[in-house]
């Protein structure tokens, strides 16, 4: 049956190819949307672990997580270190790590913090941050680079860099009166950490001693840094702080008490809840695209059945030859069903190949834009279910022209 079937399909290769491509394209659209959404969600969820809450200025919880964890957007305000020092004294807190944001280097975010950041901040399944080269900074003039920063800028241990005030490399915005030395490069984490530069909070404060309202008032070139009082290098404000609690049972009481903090307008955000809000928003858009994809698949299946039915009249001679050679009506109906099956299988194989290529480039784009590197499987269990539904739908739909062929040839036999 297969050789005559392939010859029959080849005789109608152009319309058959167009229907196959249409079905393949609709599956590519459906699977690409699902894969990229799942990959992005997986990458976001693995970007930080071990952090119970994030304290920051009172704002949207999602906005706070985006700019502190994923380096997207800009901080709306700062909070005072006095407030953080008071919160540190709470009995329910195990550790607290402050961070200050606002500066950059050649497009990469600068994060000012202390050495506790590398001890308490984790990623993936509670994995610790480790240096692949060098060591963590210990002086105010030292920095640690994320893996992507080091590889893309070709920086090594001992490289001297200067920080830019703000997020743009505009003229006059550079802190060109003070340089930092690279002392460490972190292991690859496939998170936004790879695209960040870390320095000591005191070094960050030193950079801004000569700045006021975003402008350089005086240079540090002719100033004896050793003569600067230690208290002047302790930051007065920070952007946010990561918090680890002694018991997660106290988490909701902790966030409530922080929101009600009397001295300053601050809030505490639970990262997992904020990300679930993000995916609830994104999920609505994804559902719309998925519905559109299923509609396109249905249209493609209808086009396939229409093609088969329309070709039946032109295949009268082909069917007559089969009947003359002893083929039964069931055989002729089976040819129609197998034709639909082959079209579906070719479309599925083509869709898998194209989606694999699409997700490969999507992984690179997600890494460039968000610093996350999700992992994609060649074919997941969910995708196999989708392929099975589409294949069965195509075969069941082909029963209509198959029954038409069967009844027509059965009548001719009885006649």
N, C-alpha and C positions, 0 to 999 in steps of 0.2 A: 504493500500500500504506500510506503514512504516514497519510493522512486517516482511513481505517477503523481503523487501529491506535490513533491518538490518541482516537478516539471510543470504542473498546473500553476503553482504559485509563481514560478519564473516567467510564465507567459503573461502574467499580470503584475510584473515586478514593480512598476511605477506606482499605481494606486495602492498596492499592498505595502510598499515601503513608506508611503506618506502616512498611512494609518498607523503603521508600527512606530514611526517617529513621533506621531502625535501622542500615542499612548505612552511612549517612553518619556517624552518631555513632561507630561503631566505627573508621572511617577517621580521624576527627578525633582520637580518643584515640591511635591509633597514630602519626599524624604529629606531633601536639603533643609527645608524649614524645620523639620523635626530634629534632625541631627544637630544643626547649628544651635537651636534653642537648648537642647539637652547638653551639648558640649559647653555652651556658655554658662549654663546653670552649674554644671559640675566644676568648671574652672573657678567661678565666683565662690562657690561653697568651700573650695579647698584653699582659698587664698589666705585664710586666717583661721587658726584654731587655738584653743586654750585661753581665749579672751572671753570673759563673762560679760563685760560691759565696756562701753566707750563713753567717757565723760567729755562733753564739749559745750559750746555756747548753745543756748536754747534755739532750736531750729528744727527743720524736718529731720526725722530719724534716718531716713534713707539718704538725704543729702549729707549728713554727718558721716555715715558709713562710706559713701562714695568717695569723699575727698580725703578721709583718713586712711582707708584701707586700699582703695583702688586708684587713688590719685586722680580722680575725675572731678573737675570743678575747682572752685576756690573757697577757702574758709570765709564764712560770713563775719566772724568776729573772733576775738581771743578770750581766754579766761585767765584769771590771775593765778600766779603760783601760790599765793597766800591761801587761796581757796583749796588748791590741791594738797597743800601741806596740812591743812585742817582735816581734809577728808582722809588722808593717810592714817590719821590717828584712830579711825573707826576700828572697832573690834572685829567686824566682819570682813575686813580687807586683808588679803594675803600679800598682794603686791600691787604696785601701781607704776606705770611707765609713762612719763610725759613725752609729748612730741611737739615740735614747732615746725610749721610749714610756711611757704611763701616764696622761697628762693628756688633757683634752678641752675642747671649747667648743661648748655647745649641741648635743651629740650627735655632733660631728665629732671625729675622732681628731687629736691634736696630735703631730707628729713633730719632735723636736729633732735637728738634724744640722748639717753645715757647708755652705758654698757649693759644695763639690765634688759634693754630691748632684745638683745641677742640671746638672753637666757630664758625669757618668758614668752616672747612672741613665737608662735609656731605656725605651721602650715600643713596642708594635707591631712593625713591621719595622725595628728599630734607629732609631726616631725620637727626637730629642732634645727635652727639655722646654724650652718657651719661654714667656716672659711676654707676655700680651696687653696688659697695662697695667702701668706702673710698672717696678720693678726688683727684683732679688733682694736679700734683707736683707744689710746690712753691719754693723749695730749690734745689741747684745743686746736692744734694745727694739723691734725690727722683726720683722714676720712677713710671710710670703707665703701667699696663699690658693689652694686649688684652685678650678677653675672653678665647680663645683657649690656650694661653700661661699659664694662671692661672690654667685652668682645667687639662691640660696635664702634667704640672710640679708640680701640687698640691701646688701652691704658695698662700699664704694668705697675708692680710694686715700686714705689719711689717716684712715680710721675707727679709732677706739680700741676695743680689745677686752680683756677679761680672761679668763684661763684658769682652768678648773676642775680641782681636784685629783682625779684618778681619772676614771672614766667616767660618773659620775652627777652631776646638778645638785643635790645635796642641800645643805641649809642648813649654812653654816659650812665648806663644802669649797672655796670659791672663793679663788683668789689675788687678792683684791680690793685688795691693797696695792701692786700693780704692774700697769701697763697697757702693752699693746703697740700699735704703730701699723702699720697695713697699708701696706706699700710696694710690693707687687706682687701681681698676679693671673695665674695660669698659664693658658695656652691649654687648651681642652677636649681631653682625651685618651681619654675613654670607658674609663677605668681607675679603680681606687680612689684614685689620686692626686688626682682631681677632688674627692674628699670628705675631703681632709686639709688641715691647717694646719701650715705649716713655720716653725720659728723656730731661732735659733742655740742650740747646745748650752750656751753660757755663759749665755744668757738663761734657759734651762731650769734650769740649776744655781742661778742667782740666785733664782728663784722658790722653790726648796726650801731656801734657807739657814735660813729661820725655821721649818722643819717637822721634826718628828721622830715616827716611827711613825704617819704619816698624820694628824698633828694639828699645828696651827699653835702654835708655842711663843712666837714673838715676831713683830711686824709690821715690815715694811720702811719704813713711813711716815716714821719719825723717824731713819732711818739715811742717812748720807751715802754714796751708792753709789760715788762716786769714791774714797772712802777704803778701800773693800774691796780687799784684795790680789788681784792678777791670778790668783795660784795658787788662791785660794779659789773662783774662778769656773770653773776647769778641772774638768770632771766626773771623779769618781773611778770611777764605774761607768756602763756603757751597756747597752742592751738587746741589741743585735746590731750586726753590721757587714756591709756588702755588699763583695764582693771581686771585683776583676778581675785575672786572671793574664796574664802576658806570653805564655804559650803554653797552649792548652787541652790539650796533650799531657801536661801535668804535673798535670791536674785531680785524677785519682784518687789520685796520690801525695800531693797537697796535702791532700785531705780525710782521708786515712788518718793523716798526720802530725799534723793538728789534733786528731783523736780521741785520739791518744796523747800529747797535750800534757801534760807532767808537773806543771806548776804549778797548773792549774785544770781543772775538769771542763767542757770545752767540746766543741763538735762543729761540723763544716762540712757544710752541706747543699747539694746540687746542685738548684736549683729545678726543672729539667725532670724529674728523676727523682722528686722528691717529688710533682709534679703527676700524673705517670703512675701513681703509687700511688693517688692520689685517684680518677682515672678508672677504674682497675681495680676499685675498690670500687663506685663509682657504676654502672659498666657492668653488674655483676651484677644490680643492682636494675632497671636499664633493660631487660635481657634478659627479666626476669620480666614486666615490664609489656608489652613487645612481644609475648611469647608469649600473654599474656592478650588483647591486642588482636587478634591473628591468630585466636584461638579465637572471639572475638566476631564477627569478620568472617565466619568459616566458618559460624557459627550464623545470621548474617543472610542469607547466600547460601542456606542450607538453607531458611530461612523464605520466601525469595523463590520458590524452586522449589516448595515446598509450596503457596504461594498460587496459583501458575500451574496446578499439577496439580489443586488443589481447585476452581479456577474452570472447569476444562474441562467438567465435567458441567453447570454452569450456563450454559455458552456453547454448548450443543448447538444451540440455535436460530440463534445467530450463525453457527456453522460451516455449518449447513444452508443458510442464505441465500447464503453465499459459494459453496458447491458448486452451488447452483441457478443462480448467475450465471456459472458456468464456471470457478471457481477450482480449481486443481489441489491435490492433497495436499501438494505441495512448498510452494506458496504459503501454505497454512494452517500448516505447520510453521515456515515463515519468520516468520510473524506472532509466534509464541511466542518465537523467538530474538531478533527485533527488540525485543520488549517487554522482555526481560531486558537487552538492550543499552541501551535508553533509561533504564531504572531505574538501571543502573550509571553512565551518564554524568551523570544528574541528581545522583546521590549524590556523584560525584567533584567536580563543579562546586560543589555546596553545601559539601563538605568543604574545598575550597581557600579559599573565602570565609571560612568559620568559623575555619579554622586561621590564616589571615592576621590576623584580628581577635585571636585568642588569643595569637599570638606578639607582636603589637604591645603588648598589655598585659603579656605576660611580659617583654618588653624593659624596660618601665618598672619592673617589680618587681625584675628583676635589677640594674638601675641603682640603685634605692633600697636594696636589701639588700646588694649586693656591690660596687657602684660600677663594674660592668662594663656595657658597652653593645654586645652582639653584633649583627652585621648578619644579617638574614634575607632570603633570596630569595623571590620570589612562588612559584615552583615550581623545585625542584632536580632534577638528573638522577636522583638516587636516588628521589625522590618519583614521577617519571614512571614509573620501573620498577615501583614499588609499585602505582600506578594501573593500569598495563598488566596486571600479574599478576591484580589483583582483577577487572578488566573481562573478561579472557580466562577466568578461573575462572567468572564469572557466565554468560558465553556458553556455555562447555562444559557447565556444569550444566544450562542450559536445553535442551540436546540431548535430555535424558530426556523431558520433556513434549512436545518437538517431534516426537520419534520416535513417541510415543504417538498424537499427533494424525495424523501421516502414515500410520501403519499402520491406524488406525481408519477414516480416510476412504478409504484405498486399498482396504480390504476392502469398504466400502460401494460404491465405484466398480465393483469386480469383480462384486459382487452384482447 
